[in-house]
């Protein structure tokens, strides 16, 4: 099974510091951490409308109930926008 989604990040932040972060994780049904899918930040910004795809192998979790978490942490200074689109979980058969 494969988890996939598209993301776009726009930010007013400059420089080489991650001020605003999006963590994508997999947790089991009780909320226990299983895996990190992606860690993205203002450093991954692109132009508005320019989406990039992330794929993640979910085979180790086959048969389990899992939760996909998208959690952002931002500062109070310059704006960063995290856009997520077309989240899918495809079975291998």
PDB file of N, CA, C and O in Angstrom, chain B, residues numbered from 101:
ATOM      1  N   UNK B 101       0.848  -1.188   0.000  1.00  0.00           N
ATOM      2  CA  UNK B 101       0.000   0.000   0.000  1.00  0.00           C
ATOM      3  C   UNK B 101       0.885   1.239   0.000  1.00  0.00           C
ATOM      4  O   UNK B 101       1.981   1.247   0.561  1.00  0.00           O
ATOM      5  N   UNK B 102       0.382   2.279  -0.640  1.00  0.00           N
ATOM      6  CA  UNK B 102       1.158   3.511  -0.765  1.00  0.00           C
ATOM      7  C   UNK B 102       0.311   4.715  -0.379  1.00  0.00           C
ATOM      8  O   UNK B 102      -0.798   4.898  -0.881  1.00  0.00           O
ATOM      9  N   UNK B 103       0.844   5.522   0.507  1.00  0.00           N
ATOM     10  CA  UNK B 103       0.253   6.808   0.857  1.00  0.00           C
ATOM     11  C   UNK B 103       0.884   7.849  -0.050  1.00  0.00           C
ATOM     12  O   UNK B 103       2.101   7.855  -0.236  1.00  0.00           O
ATOM     13  N   UNK B 104       0.075   8.721  -0.611  1.00  0.00           N
ATOM     14  CA  UNK B 104       0.637   9.813  -1.406  1.00  0.00           C
ATOM     15  C   UNK B 104      -0.172  11.080  -1.186  1.00  0.00           C
ATOM     16  O   UNK B 104      -1.362  11.033  -0.876  1.00  0.00           O
ATOM     17  N   UNK B 105       0.494  12.208  -1.353  1.00  0.00           N
ATOM     18  CA  UNK B 105      -0.178  13.499  -1.313  1.00  0.00           C
ATOM     19  C   UNK B 105       0.701  14.522  -2.011  1.00  0.00           C
ATOM     20  O   UNK B 105       1.904  14.327  -2.182  1.00  0.00           O
ATOM     21  N   UNK B 106       0.074  15.606  -2.406  1.00  0.00           N
ATOM     22  CA  UNK B 106       0.761  16.718  -3.040  1.00  0.00           C
ATOM     23  C   UNK B 106       0.812  17.874  -2.052  1.00  0.00           C
ATOM     24  O   UNK B 106      -0.130  18.083  -1.287  1.00  0.00           O
ATOM     25  N   UNK B 107       1.908  18.626  -2.066  1.00  0.00           N
ATOM     26  CA  UNK B 107       2.006  19.777  -1.173  1.00  0.00           C
ATOM     27  C   UNK B 107       2.542  20.994  -1.911  1.00  0.00           C
ATOM     28  O   UNK B 107       3.261  20.890  -2.906  1.00  0.00           O
ATOM     29  N   UNK B 108       2.163  22.146  -1.384  1.00  0.00           N
ATOM     30  CA  UNK B 108       2.686  23.431  -1.857  1.00  0.00           C
ATOM     31  C   UNK B 108       2.886  24.292  -0.623  1.00  0.00           C
ATOM     32  O   UNK B 108       2.014  24.363   0.242  1.00  0.00           O
ATOM     33  N   UNK B 109       4.028  24.940  -0.546  1.00  0.00           N
ATOM     34  CA  UNK B 109       4.340  25.805   0.592  1.00  0.00           C
ATOM     35  C   UNK B 109       4.739  27.168   0.063  1.00  0.00           C
ATOM     36  O   UNK B 109       5.631  27.288  -0.777  1.00  0.00           O
ATOM     37  N   UNK B 110       4.072  28.184   0.561  1.00  0.00           N
ATOM     38  CA  UNK B 110       4.489  29.554   0.272  1.00  0.00           C
ATOM     39  C   UNK B 110       4.829  30.210   1.598  1.00  0.00           C
ATOM     40  O   UNK B 110       4.210  29.916   2.620  1.00  0.00           O
ATOM     41  N   UNK B 111       5.815  31.100   1.581  1.00  0.00           N
ATOM     42  CA  UNK B 111       6.267  31.702   2.828  1.00  0.00           C
ATOM     43  C   UNK B 111       6.877  33.071   2.591  1.00  0.00           C
ATOM     44  O   UNK B 111       7.500  33.329   1.561  1.00  0.00           O
ATOM     45  N   UNK B 112       6.682  33.935   3.565  1.00  0.00           N
ATOM     46  CA  UNK B 112       7.351  35.233   3.573  1.00  0.00           C
ATOM     47  C   UNK B 112       8.714  35.138   4.254  1.00  0.00           C
ATOM     48  O   UNK B 112       9.501  36.084   4.213  1.00  0.00           O
ATOM     49  N   UNK B 113       8.992  33.986   4.884  1.00  0.00           N
ATOM     50  CA  UNK B 113      10.269  33.785   5.579  1.00  0.00           C
ATOM     51  C   UNK B 113      11.419  33.784   4.575  1.00  0.00           C
ATOM     52  O   UNK B 113      11.271  33.326   3.442  1.00  0.00           O
ATOM     53  N   UNK B 114      12.550  34.298   5.002  1.00  0.00           N
ATOM     54  CA  UNK B 114      13.768  34.268   4.196  1.00  0.00           C
ATOM     55  C   UNK B 114      14.888  33.663   5.036  1.00  0.00           C
ATOM     56  O   UNK B 114      14.728  33.468   6.241  1.00  0.00           O
ATOM     57  N   UNK B 115      15.990  33.374   4.419  1.00  0.00           N
ATOM     58  CA  UNK B 115      17.118  32.822   5.162  1.00  0.00           C
ATOM     59  C   UNK B 115      17.106  31.316   5.192  1.00  0.00           C
ATOM     60  O   UNK B 115      16.392  30.672   4.423  1.00  0.00           O
ATOM     61  N   UNK B 116      17.906  30.755   6.089  1.00  0.00           N
ATOM     62  CA  UNK B 116      18.118  29.307   6.112  1.00  0.00           C
ATOM     63  C   UNK B 116      17.658  28.656   7.417  1.00  0.00           C
ATOM     64  O   UNK B 116      18.175  27.606   7.798  1.00  0.00           O
ATOM     65  N   UNK B 117      16.696  29.268   8.103  1.00  0.00           N
ATOM     66  CA  UNK B 117      16.180  28.723   9.355  1.00  0.00           C
ATOM     67  C   UNK B 117      14.748  28.232   9.166  1.00  0.00           C
ATOM     68  O   UNK B 117      13.934  28.899   8.529  1.00  0.00           O
ATOM     69  N   UNK B 118      14.450  27.064   9.723  1.00  0.00           N
ATOM     70  CA  UNK B 118      13.086  26.513   9.673  1.00  0.00           C
ATOM     71  C   UNK B 118      12.258  27.122  10.801  1.00  0.00           C
ATOM     72  O   UNK B 118      12.296  26.647  11.936  1.00  0.00           O
ATOM     73  N   UNK B 119      11.517  28.165  10.484  1.00  0.00           N
ATOM     74  CA  UNK B 119      10.662  28.798  11.488  1.00  0.00           C
ATOM     75  C   UNK B 119       9.286  28.145  11.558  1.00  0.00           C
ATOM     76  O   UNK B 119       8.668  28.097  12.622  1.00  0.00           O
ATOM     77  N   UNK B 120       8.816  27.648  10.435  1.00  0.00           N
ATOM     78  CA  UNK B 120       7.478  27.071  10.329  1.00  0.00           C
ATOM     79  C   UNK B 120       7.618  25.657   9.765  1.00  0.00           C
ATOM     80  O   UNK B 120       8.262  25.456   8.735  1.00  0.00           O
ATOM     81  N   UNK B 121       7.011  24.676  10.445  1.00  0.00           N
ATOM     82  CA  UNK B 121       7.252  23.272  10.105  1.00  0.00           C
ATOM     83  C   UNK B 121       5.932  22.506   9.998  1.00  0.00           C
ATOM     84  O   UNK B 121       5.006  22.714  10.782  1.00  0.00           O
ATOM     85  N   UNK B 122       5.876  21.624   9.014  1.00  0.00           N
ATOM     86  CA  UNK B 122       4.776  20.669   8.863  1.00  0.00           C
ATOM     87  C   UNK B 122       5.350  19.274   9.075  1.00  0.00           C
ATOM     88  O   UNK B 122       6.254  18.853   8.354  1.00  0.00           O
ATOM     89  N   UNK B 123       4.824  18.559  10.066  1.00  0.00           N
ATOM     90  CA  UNK B 123       5.202  17.169  10.314  1.00  0.00           C
ATOM     91  C   UNK B 123       4.058  16.271   9.867  1.00  0.00           C
ATOM     92  O   UNK B 123       2.909  16.469  10.262  1.00  0.00           O
ATOM     93  N   UNK B 124       4.380  15.285   9.042  1.00  0.00           N
ATOM     94  CA  UNK B 124       3.392  14.301   8.612  1.00  0.00           C
ATOM     95  C   UNK B 124       3.819  12.969   9.219  1.00  0.00           C
ATOM     96  O   UNK B 124       4.897  12.456   8.918  1.00  0.00           O
ATOM     97  N   UNK B 125       2.970  12.419  10.072  1.00  0.00           N
ATOM     98  CA  UNK B 125       3.319  11.192  10.781  1.00  0.00           C
ATOM     99  C   UNK B 125       2.201  10.163  10.671  1.00  0.00           C
ATOM    100  O   UNK B 125       1.059  10.484  10.341  1.00  0.00           O
ATOM    101  N   UNK B 126       2.567   8.916  10.958  1.00  0.00           N
ATOM    102  CA  UNK B 126       1.622   7.812  11.033  1.00  0.00           C
ATOM    103  C   UNK B 126       1.560   7.382  12.493  1.00  0.00           C
ATOM    104  O   UNK B 126       2.587   7.189  13.144  1.00  0.00           O
ATOM    105  N   UNK B 127       0.328   7.236  12.996  1.00  0.00           N
ATOM    106  CA  UNK B 127       0.130   6.768  14.369  1.00  0.00           C
ATOM    107  C   UNK B 127      -0.858   5.612  14.350  1.00  0.00           C
ATOM    108  O   UNK B 127      -1.677   5.493  13.439  1.00  0.00           O
ATOM    109  N   UNK B 128      -0.769   4.761  15.371  1.00  0.00           N
ATOM    110  CA  UNK B 128      -1.732   3.668  15.455  1.00  0.00           C
ATOM    111  C   UNK B 128      -3.043   4.191  16.035  1.00  0.00           C
ATOM    112  O   UNK B 128      -3.159   5.376  16.345  1.00  0.00           O
ATOM    113  N   UNK B 129      -4.021   3.313  16.180  1.00  0.00           N
ATOM    114  CA  UNK B 129      -5.356   3.741  16.609  1.00  0.00           C
ATOM    115  C   UNK B 129      -5.385   4.293  18.028  1.00  0.00           C
ATOM    116  O   UNK B 129      -6.328   4.996  18.392  1.00  0.00           O
ATOM    117  N   UNK B 130      -4.370   3.990  18.837  1.00  0.00           N
ATOM    118  CA  UNK B 130      -4.311   4.549  20.192  1.00  0.00           C
ATOM    119  C   UNK B 130      -3.503   5.844  20.241  1.00  0.00           C
ATOM    120  O   UNK B 130      -3.358   6.452  21.301  1.00  0.00           O
ATOM    121  N   UNK B 131      -2.977   6.263  19.087  1.00  0.00           N
ATOM    122  CA  UNK B 131      -2.226   7.516  19.035  1.00  0.00           C
ATOM    123  C   UNK B 131      -0.729   7.367  19.206  1.00  0.00           C
ATOM    124  O   UNK B 131      -0.013   8.366  19.280  1.00  0.00           O
ATOM    125  N   UNK B 132      -0.243   6.141  19.272  1.00  0.00           N
ATOM    126  CA  UNK B 132       1.199   5.922  19.412  1.00  0.00           C
ATOM    127  C   UNK B 132       1.895   6.115  18.071  1.00  0.00           C
ATOM    128  O   UNK B 132       1.398   5.687  17.029  1.00  0.00           O
ATOM    129  N   UNK B 133       3.040   6.759  18.117  1.00  0.00           N
ATOM    130  CA  UNK B 133       3.833   7.063  16.922  1.00  0.00           C
ATOM    131  C   UNK B 133       4.321   5.784  16.251  1.00  0.00           C
ATOM    132  O   UNK B 133       4.804   4.866  16.913  1.00  0.00           O
ATOM    133  N   UNK B 134       4.186   5.738  14.921  1.00  0.00           N
ATOM    134  CA  UNK B 134       4.716   4.623  14.138  1.00  0.00           C
ATOM    135  C   UNK B 134       5.817   5.058  13.180  1.00  0.00           C
ATOM    136  O   UNK B 134       6.838   4.380  13.064  1.00  0.00           O
ATOM    137  N   UNK B 135       5.619   6.191  12.486  1.00  0.00           N
ATOM    138  CA  UNK B 135       6.602   6.595  11.476  1.00  0.00           C
ATOM    139  C   UNK B 135       6.427   8.064  11.105  1.00  0.00           C
ATOM    140  O   UNK B 135       5.357   8.650  11.270  1.00  0.00           O
ATOM    141  N   UNK B 136       7.515   8.632  10.599  1.00  0.00           N
ATOM    142  CA  UNK B 136       7.480   9.971  10.021  1.00  0.00           C
ATOM    143  C   UNK B 136       7.425   9.832   8.508  1.00  0.00           C
ATOM    144  O   UNK B 136       8.270   9.171   7.904  1.00  0.00           O
ATOM    145  N   UNK B 137       6.430  10.456   7.905  1.00  0.00           N
ATOM    146  CA  UNK B 137       6.286  10.450   6.455  1.00  0.00           C
ATOM    147  C   UNK B 137       7.116  11.571   5.849  1.00  0.00           C
ATOM    148  O   UNK B 137       7.829  11.366   4.867  1.00  0.00           O
ATOM    149  N   UNK B 138       7.018  12.761   6.441  1.00  0.00           N
ATOM    150  CA  UNK B 138       7.739  13.922   5.907  1.00  0.00           C
ATOM    151  C   UNK B 138       7.843  15.002   6.972  1.00  0.00           C
ATOM    152  O   UNK B 138       6.982  15.130   7.842  1.00  0.00           O
ATOM    153  N   UNK B 139       8.916  15.772   6.883  1.00  0.00           N
ATOM    154  CA  UNK B 139       9.077  16.993   7.667  1.00  0.00           C
ATOM    155  C   UNK B 139       9.393  18.087   6.658  1.00  0.00           C
ATOM    156  O   UNK B 139      10.443  18.076   6.016  1.00  0.00           O
ATOM    157  N   UNK B 140       8.469  19.031   6.529  1.00  0.00           N
ATOM    158  CA  UNK B 140       8.608  20.115   5.562  1.00  0.00           C
ATOM    159  C   UNK B 140       8.582  21.435   6.311  1.00  0.00           C
ATOM    160  O   UNK B 140       8.007  21.530   7.395  1.00  0.00           O
ATOM    161  N   UNK B 141       9.201  22.447   5.738  1.00  0.00           N
ATOM    162  CA  UNK B 141       9.239  23.742   6.413  1.00  0.00           C
ATOM    163  C   UNK B 141       9.208  24.872   5.403  1.00  0.00           C
ATOM    164  O   UNK B 141       9.091  24.652   4.198  1.00  0.00           O
ATOM    165  N   UNK B 142       9.313  26.077   5.920  1.00  0.00           N
ATOM    166  CA  UNK B 142       9.393  27.248   5.050  1.00  0.00           C
ATOM    167  C   UNK B 142      10.580  27.138   4.089  1.00  0.00           C
ATOM    168  O   UNK B 142      10.590  27.801   3.051  1.00  0.00           O
ATOM    169  N   UNK B 143      11.567  26.324   4.412  1.00  0.00           N
ATOM    170  CA  UNK B 143      12.720  26.130   3.525  1.00  0.00           C
ATOM    171  C   UNK B 143      12.342  25.353   2.264  1.00  0.00           C
ATOM    172  O   UNK B 143      13.074  25.381   1.275  1.00  0.00           O
ATOM    173  N   UNK B 144      11.199  24.659   2.296  1.00  0.00           N
ATOM    174  CA  UNK B 144      10.717  23.905   1.135  1.00  0.00           C
ATOM    175  C   UNK B 144       9.745  24.713   0.286  1.00  0.00           C
ATOM    176  O   UNK B 144       9.038  24.150  -0.550  1.00  0.00           O
ATOM    177  N   UNK B 145       9.703  26.007   0.489  1.00  0.00           N
ATOM    178  CA  UNK B 145       8.717  26.833  -0.219  1.00  0.00           C
ATOM    179  C   UNK B 145       8.958  26.828  -1.720  1.00  0.00           C
ATOM    180  O   UNK B 145      10.072  26.630  -2.205  1.00  0.00           O
ATOM    181  N   UNK B 146       7.856  27.057  -2.432  1.00  0.00           N
ATOM    182  CA  UNK B 146       7.906  27.136  -3.890  1.00  0.00           C
ATOM    183  C   UNK B 146       6.909  28.202  -4.322  1.00  0.00           C
ATOM    184  O   UNK B 146       6.313  28.877  -3.482  1.00  0.00           O
ATOM    185  N   UNK B 147       6.731  28.352  -5.596  1.00  0.00           N
ATOM    186  CA  UNK B 147       5.785  29.347  -6.079  1.00  0.00           C
ATOM    187  C   UNK B 147       4.359  28.834  -5.910  1.00  0.00           C
ATOM    188  O   UNK B 147       4.117  27.627  -5.935  1.00  0.00           O
ATOM    189  N   UNK B 148       3.430  29.749  -5.740  1.00  0.00           N
ATOM    190  CA  UNK B 148       2.026  29.398  -5.592  1.00  0.00           C
ATOM    191  C   UNK B 148       1.578  28.584  -6.802  1.00  0.00           C
ATOM    192  O   UNK B 148       1.807  28.983  -7.944  1.00  0.00           O
ATOM    193  N   UNK B 149       0.946  27.453  -6.551  1.00  0.00           N
ATOM    194  CA  UNK B 149       0.461  26.605  -7.639  1.00  0.00           C
ATOM    195  C   UNK B 149       1.438  25.534  -8.078  1.00  0.00           C
ATOM    196  O   UNK B 149       1.080  24.665  -8.874  1.00  0.00           O
ATOM    197  N   UNK B 150       2.662  25.576  -7.579  1.00  0.00           N
ATOM    198  CA  UNK B 150       3.670  24.577  -7.933  1.00  0.00           C
ATOM    199  C   UNK B 150       3.698  23.500  -6.846  1.00  0.00           C
ATOM    200  O   UNK B 150       4.323  23.677  -5.800  1.00  0.00           O
ATOM    201  N   UNK B 151       3.017  22.387  -7.104  1.00  0.00           N
ATOM    202  CA  UNK B 151       2.904  21.318  -6.117  1.00  0.00           C
ATOM    203  C   UNK B 151       3.952  20.233  -6.354  1.00  0.00           C
ATOM    204  O   UNK B 151       4.356  19.973  -7.487  1.00  0.00           O
ATOM    205  N   UNK B 152       4.384  19.607  -5.257  1.00  0.00           N
ATOM    206  CA  UNK B 152       5.309  18.476  -5.322  1.00  0.00           C
ATOM    207  C   UNK B 152       4.634  17.280  -4.661  1.00  0.00           C
ATOM    208  O   UNK B 152       3.822  17.437  -3.749  1.00  0.00           O
ATOM    209  N   UNK B 153       4.979  16.084  -5.133  1.00  0.00           N
ATOM    210  CA  UNK B 153       4.346  14.861  -4.635  1.00  0.00           C
ATOM    211  C   UNK B 153       5.257  14.128  -3.664  1.00  0.00           C
ATOM    212  O   UNK B 153       6.470  14.041  -3.857  1.00  0.00           O
ATOM    213  N   UNK B 154       4.634  13.603  -2.613  1.00  0.00           N
ATOM    214  CA  UNK B 154       5.331  12.734  -1.665  1.00  0.00           C
ATOM    215  C   UNK B 154       4.615  11.387  -1.669  1.00  0.00           C
ATOM    216  O   UNK B 154       3.386  11.328  -1.636  1.00  0.00           O
ATOM    217  N   UNK B 155       5.394  10.308  -1.710  1.00  0.00           N
ATOM    218  CA  UNK B 155       4.836   8.963  -1.580  1.00  0.00           C
ATOM    219  C   UNK B 155       5.533   8.264  -0.418  1.00  0.00           C
ATOM    220  O   UNK B 155       6.699   8.526  -0.126  1.00  0.00           O
ATOM    221  N   UNK B 156       4.797   7.369   0.239  1.00  0.00           N
ATOM    222  CA  UNK B 156       5.321   6.679   1.417  1.00  0.00           C
ATOM    223  C   UNK B 156       4.781   5.253   1.420  1.00  0.00           C
ATOM    224  O   UNK B 156       3.580   5.036   1.260  1.00  0.00           O
ATOM    225  N   UNK B 157       5.672   4.288   1.602  1.00  0.00           N
ATOM    226  CA  UNK B 157       5.297   2.872   1.617  1.00  0.00           C
ATOM    227  C   UNK B 157       4.591   2.529   2.931  1.00  0.00           C
ATOM    228  O   UNK B 157       5.173   2.652   4.009  1.00  0.00           O
ATOM    229  N   UNK B 158       3.345   2.104   2.830  1.00  0.00           N
ATOM    230  CA  UNK B 158       2.549   1.755   4.009  1.00  0.00           C
ATOM    231  C   UNK B 158       2.496   0.245   4.253  1.00  0.00           C
ATOM    232  O   UNK B 158       1.770  -0.210   5.137  1.00  0.00           O
ATOM    233  N   UNK B 159       3.249  -0.527   3.488  1.00  0.00           N
ATOM    234  CA  UNK B 159       3.232  -1.987   3.614  1.00  0.00           C
ATOM    235  C   UNK B 159       3.466  -2.478   5.046  1.00  0.00           C
ATOM    236  O   UNK B 159       2.796  -3.422   5.465  1.00  0.00           O
ATOM    237  N   UNK B 160       4.392  -1.877   5.822  1.00  0.00           N
ATOM    238  CA  UNK B 160       4.604  -2.373   7.189  1.00  0.00           C
ATOM    239  C   UNK B 160       3.367  -2.273   8.090  1.00  0.00           C
ATOM    240  O   UNK B 160       3.333  -2.901   9.148  1.00  0.00           O
ATOM    241  N   UNK B 161       2.365  -1.505   7.696  1.00  0.00           N
ATOM    242  CA  UNK B 161       1.190  -1.273   8.539  1.00  0.00           C
ATOM    243  C   UNK B 161      -0.060  -1.959   7.990  1.00  0.00           C
ATOM    244  O   UNK B 161      -1.174  -1.690   8.439  1.00  0.00           O
ATOM    245  N   UNK B 162       0.136  -2.848   7.014  1.00  0.00           N
ATOM    246  CA  UNK B 162      -0.979  -3.573   6.398  1.00  0.00           C
ATOM    247  C   UNK B 162      -1.756  -4.338   7.470  1.00  0.00           C
ATOM    248  O   UNK B 162      -1.170  -5.023   8.309  1.00  0.00           O
ATOM    249  N   UNK B 163      -3.081  -4.210   7.426  1.00  0.00           N
ATOM    250  CA  UNK B 163      -3.942  -4.893   8.383  1.00  0.00           C
ATOM    251  C   UNK B 163      -4.176  -4.124   9.667  1.00  0.00           C
ATOM    252  O   UNK B 163      -4.996  -4.536  10.487  1.00  0.00           O
ATOM    253  N   UNK B 164      -3.478  -3.019   9.860  1.00  0.00           N
ATOM    254  CA  UNK B 164      -3.641  -2.205  11.063  1.00  0.00           C
ATOM    255  C   UNK B 164      -4.526  -0.998  10.770  1.00  0.00           C
ATOM    256  O   UNK B 164      -4.617  -0.541   9.631  1.00  0.00           O
ATOM    257  N   UNK B 165      -5.168  -0.498  11.802  1.00  0.00           N
ATOM    258  CA  UNK B 165      -5.852   0.785  11.703  1.00  0.00           C
ATOM    259  C   UNK B 165      -4.836   1.858  12.063  1.00  0.00           C
ATOM    260  O   UNK B 165      -4.274   1.851  13.158  1.00  0.00           O
ATOM    261  N   UNK B 166      -4.606   2.770  11.145  1.00  0.00           N
ATOM    262  CA  UNK B 166      -3.634   3.839  11.395  1.00  0.00           C
ATOM    263  C   UNK B 166      -4.279   5.196  11.140  1.00  0.00           C
ATOM    264  O   UNK B 166      -5.316   5.306  10.485  1.00  0.00           O
ATOM    265  N   UNK B 167      -3.636   6.214  11.675  1.00  0.00           N
ATOM    266  CA  UNK B 167      -4.071   7.592  11.469  1.00  0.00           C
ATOM    267  C   UNK B 167      -2.923   8.362  10.841  1.00  0.00           C
ATOM    268  O   UNK B 167      -1.762   8.206  11.218  1.00  0.00           O
ATOM    269  N   UNK B 168      -3.272   9.188   9.887  1.00  0.00           N
ATOM    270  CA  UNK B 168      -2.284  10.046   9.233  1.00  0.00           C
ATOM    271  C   UNK B 168      -2.444  11.441   9.826  1.00  0.00           C
ATOM    272  O   UNK B 168      -3.526  12.025   9.771  1.00  0.00           O
ATOM    273  N   UNK B 169      -1.371  11.968  10.390  1.00  0.00           N
ATOM    274  CA  UNK B 169      -1.424  13.275  11.050  1.00  0.00           C
ATOM    275  C   UNK B 169      -0.637  14.310  10.253  1.00  0.00           C
ATOM    276  O   UNK B 169       0.504  14.074   9.859  1.00  0.00           O
ATOM    277  N   UNK B 170      -1.263  15.454  10.024  1.00  0.00           N
ATOM    278  CA  UNK B 170      -0.623  16.619   9.421  1.00  0.00           C
ATOM    279  C   UNK B 170      -0.629  17.702  10.498  1.00  0.00           C
ATOM    280  O   UNK B 170      -1.685  18.251  10.812  1.00  0.00           O
ATOM    281  N   UNK B 171       0.524  18.012  11.061  1.00  0.00           N
ATOM    282  CA  UNK B 171       0.610  18.962  12.173  1.00  0.00           C
ATOM    283  C   UNK B 171       1.595  20.069  11.837  1.00  0.00           C
ATOM    284  O   UNK B 171       2.752  19.805  11.511  1.00  0.00           O
ATOM    285  N   UNK B 172       1.132  21.306  11.919  1.00  0.00           N
ATOM    286  CA  UNK B 172       2.018  22.441  11.663  1.00  0.00           C
ATOM    287  C   UNK B 172       2.361  23.153  12.959  1.00  0.00           C
ATOM    288  O   UNK B 172       1.553  23.230  13.885  1.00  0.00           O
ATOM    289  N   UNK B 173       3.572  23.668  13.000  1.00  0.00           N
ATOM    290  CA  UNK B 173       4.037  24.521  14.085  1.00  0.00           C
ATOM    291  C   UNK B 173       4.630  25.760  13.440  1.00  0.00           C
ATOM    292  O   UNK B 173       5.534  25.662  12.610  1.00  0.00           O
ATOM    293  N   UNK B 174       4.123  26.924  13.819  1.00  0.00           N
ATOM    294  CA  UNK B 174       4.587  28.164  13.196  1.00  0.00           C
ATOM    295  C   UNK B 174       4.935  29.201  14.250  1.00  0.00           C
ATOM    296  O   UNK B 174       4.500  29.120  15.399  1.00  0.00           O
ATOM    297  N   UNK B 175       5.728  30.174  13.830  1.00  0.00           N
ATOM    298  CA  UNK B 175       6.008  31.302  14.713  1.00  0.00           C
ATOM    299  C   UNK B 175       4.957  32.389  14.473  1.00  0.00           C
ATOM    300  O   UNK B 175       4.052  32.212  13.658  1.00  0.00           O
ATOM    301  N   UNK B 176       5.079  33.492  15.175  1.00  0.00           N
ATOM    302  CA  UNK B 176       4.101  34.582  15.059  1.00  0.00           C
ATOM    303  C   UNK B 176       4.588  35.715  14.180  1.00  0.00           C
ATOM    304  O   UNK B 176       4.037  36.815  14.228  1.00  0.00           O
ATOM    305  N   UNK B 177       5.610  35.466  13.377  1.00  0.00           N
ATOM    306  CA  UNK B 177       6.203  36.572  12.642  1.00  0.00           C
ATOM    307  C   UNK B 177       5.728  36.603  11.194  1.00  0.00           C
ATOM    308  O   UNK B 177       4.667  37.162  10.915  1.00  0.00           O
ATOM    309  N   UNK B 178       6.461  36.034  10.290  1.00  0.00           N
ATOM    310  CA  UNK B 178       6.106  36.064   8.868  1.00  0.00           C
ATOM    311  C   UNK B 178       5.235  34.862   8.507  1.00  0.00           C
ATOM    312  O   UNK B 178       5.382  33.785   9.083  1.00  0.00           O
ATOM    313  N   UNK B 179       4.337  35.053   7.559  1.00  0.00           N
ATOM    314  CA  UNK B 179       3.370  34.019   7.188  1.00  0.00           C
ATOM    315  C   UNK B 179       3.985  32.903   6.345  1.00  0.00           C
ATOM    316  O   UNK B 179       4.775  33.144   5.433  1.00  0.00           O
ATOM    317  N   UNK B 180       3.596  31.682   6.681  1.00  0.00           N
ATOM    318  CA  UNK B 180       3.871  30.512   5.852  1.00  0.00           C
ATOM    319  C   UNK B 180       2.556  29.758   5.705  1.00  0.00           C
ATOM    320  O   UNK B 180       1.834  29.561   6.683  1.00  0.00           O
ATOM    321  N   UNK B 181       2.248  29.336   4.481  1.00  0.00           N
ATOM    322  CA  UNK B 181       1.020  28.586   4.219  1.00  0.00           C
ATOM    323  C   UNK B 181       1.402  27.205   3.692  1.00  0.00           C
ATOM    324  O   UNK B 181       2.146  27.082   2.718  1.00  0.00           O
ATOM    325  N   UNK B 182       0.878  26.165   4.354  1.00  0.00           N
ATOM    326  CA  UNK B 182       1.078  24.784   3.928  1.00  0.00           C
ATOM    327  C   UNK B 182      -0.214  24.311   3.266  1.00  0.00           C
ATOM    328  O   UNK B 182      -1.272  24.310   3.895  1.00  0.00           O
ATOM    329  N   UNK B 183      -0.130  23.912   2.009  1.00  0.00           N
ATOM    330  CA  UNK B 183      -1.294  23.403   1.278  1.00  0.00           C
ATOM    331  C   UNK B 183      -1.078  21.912   0.990  1.00  0.00           C
ATOM    332  O   UNK B 183      -0.026  21.504   0.496  1.00  0.00           O
ATOM    333  N   UNK B 184      -2.097  21.114   1.311  1.00  0.00           N
ATOM    334  CA  UNK B 184      -2.059  19.670   1.073  1.00  0.00           C
ATOM    335  C   UNK B 184      -3.221  19.335   0.146  1.00  0.00           C
ATOM    336  O   UNK B 184      -4.332  19.828   0.340  1.00  0.00           O
ATOM    337  N   UNK B 185      -2.971  18.499  -0.862  1.00  0.00           N
ATOM    338  CA  UNK B 185      -4.019  18.168  -1.828  1.00  0.00           C
ATOM    339  C   UNK B 185      -3.904  16.700  -2.237  1.00  0.00           C
ATOM    340  O   UNK B 185      -2.826  16.108  -2.189  1.00  0.00           O
ATOM    341  N   UNK B 186      -5.020  16.138  -2.632  1.00  0.00           N
ATOM    342  CA  UNK B 186      -5.091  14.787  -3.206  1.00  0.00           C
ATOM    343  C   UNK B 186      -4.405  13.729  -2.341  1.00  0.00           C
ATOM    344  O   UNK B 186      -3.547  12.990  -2.825  1.00  0.00           O
ATOM    345  N   UNK B 187      -4.779  13.658  -1.072  1.00  0.00           N
ATOM    346  CA  UNK B 187      -4.254  12.610  -0.191  1.00  0.00           C
ATOM    347  C   UNK B 187      -4.919  11.292  -0.583  1.00  0.00           C
ATOM    348  O   UNK B 187      -6.143  11.215  -0.690  1.00  0.00           O
ATOM    349  N   UNK B 188      -4.105  10.255  -0.796  1.00  0.00           N
ATOM    350  CA  UNK B 188      -4.678   8.949  -1.147  1.00  0.00           C
ATOM    351  C   UNK B 188      -3.882   7.820  -0.510  1.00  0.00           C
ATOM    352  O   UNK B 188      -2.682   7.938  -0.263  1.00  0.00           O
ATOM    353  N   UNK B 189      -4.579   6.732  -0.253  1.00  0.00           N
ATOM    354  CA  UNK B 189      -3.963   5.504   0.240  1.00  0.00           C
ATOM    355  C   UNK B 189      -4.411   4.400  -0.700  1.00  0.00           C
ATOM    356  O   UNK B 189      -5.581   4.016  -0.718  1.00  0.00           O
ATOM    357  N   UNK B 190      -3.467   3.896  -1.480  1.00  0.00           N
ATOM    358  CA  UNK B 190      -3.774   2.898  -2.509  1.00  0.00           C
ATOM    359  C   UNK B 190      -3.267   1.526  -2.072  1.00  0.00           C
ATOM    360  O   UNK B 190      -2.116   1.371  -1.666  1.00  0.00           O
ATOM    361  N   UNK B 191      -4.149   0.543  -2.164  1.00  0.00           N
ATOM    362  CA  UNK B 191      -3.798  -0.829  -1.830  1.00  0.00           C
ATOM    363  C   UNK B 191      -3.099  -1.492  -3.013  1.00  0.00           C
ATOM    364  O   UNK B 191      -3.339  -1.145  -4.169  1.00  0.00           O
ATOM    365  N   UNK B 192      -2.240  -2.443  -2.706  1.00  0.00           N
ATOM    366  CA  UNK B 192      -1.536  -3.178  -3.756  1.00  0.00           C
ATOM    367  C   UNK B 192      -2.387  -4.304  -4.339  1.00  0.00           C
ATOM    368  O   UNK B 192      -1.965  -4.968  -5.286  1.00  0.00           O
ATOM    369  N   UNK B 193      -3.524  -4.516  -3.812  1.00  0.00           N
ATOM    370  CA  UNK B 193      -4.355  -5.570  -4.373  1.00  0.00           C
ATOM    371  C   UNK B 193      -5.297  -6.068  -3.369  1.00  0.00           C
ATOM    372  O   UNK B 193      -6.088  -6.967  -3.657  1.00  0.00           O
TER     373      UNK B 193
END
